[in-house]
Amino acid sequence: MAKEASARPVVSRRREVGDTSARSLLMTVLGEFVLPRGRPVWTSALVETLALFGVEEKSARQALARTAAEGWLASERVGRRVRWALTPPGRRLLTEGAQRIYDFGSGERAWDGTWLVVLVSVPETKRDLRHRLRTRLSWAGFGSPEPGVWITPHTHREPEALAVLKELQLADGALSFTATYGALGSEAAMVARAWDLSEVEERYEGFIDGFTGLHPAPGDPTLHALTLLVHEWRRFPFLDPRLPPELLPPGWSGARATALFHGRHADWTTEAQRRWEELQDQGPESGPEKSSCRPAGPCC
């Protein structure tokens, strides 16, 4: 369906605003526009960009202060103004995130039918530990068809699983091995029990619906569209285990979504980066920097 030139992808306002969303959007902006330049950015450029998503100035400044408190940003006062630079940990975090985002869906490896299987038992009484294990292994692309059993067709991820288990102090009691699927049951049924691919595909379809046919006008609309494109796409490395094609349902929408992301990113990057440079360049001339921070506290 055709959309107006300045139209934005359909996203809920609940997802666009709020402190958690403001910080998440801020990290997307930092990774897409600040990280590649390697130089500090004025508060005004960040506040104006977040305002495109309905984030109020107070929430944007709170997001900056809390991101700095987490160690990802450092502030510098220049007269009455404040600018922000990525800390070394912040740069590492965003560099790793950018690699995961932009490499996701490319360079698929041929699969030889071998599975990596990890067996690790966590008592039900340790619910927090079970949750952390599930979160970390799921993020690494593992699925769990049965309690205590984790599988992935990506056998090269064994070192990553080992690092997770060591960090959670579960490595000593864990087992791992590689194997091909046997004669009992169905490999497709095992995949269905290990991963909810229907939910992942629904997310892909929503992404495709939101960005297909979108042609933002120059300036702020393109800056908004590119930021939202990356912000929405960065979720998929955490959701999609990137199973080999032979394990996926027919007509899997992940391939179409991947092509759409890379195509739209290539189309919009030049104009969005140009508009970002305008916001950054106009910072020093846009008047005194507002700040509710005391001199002894964190600047925002």
Helices and strands as residue ranges (DSSP letters): H 13-16, H 19-29, I 30-34, E 41-42, H 43-51, H 57-69, E 73-78, E 81-86, H 88-103, E 114-119, H 127-139, E 143-146, E 149-152, G 155-157, H 158-167, G 171-173, E 175-180, H 187-194, H 197-211, H 220-233, H 236-239, G 245-247, H 254-281, G 283-285
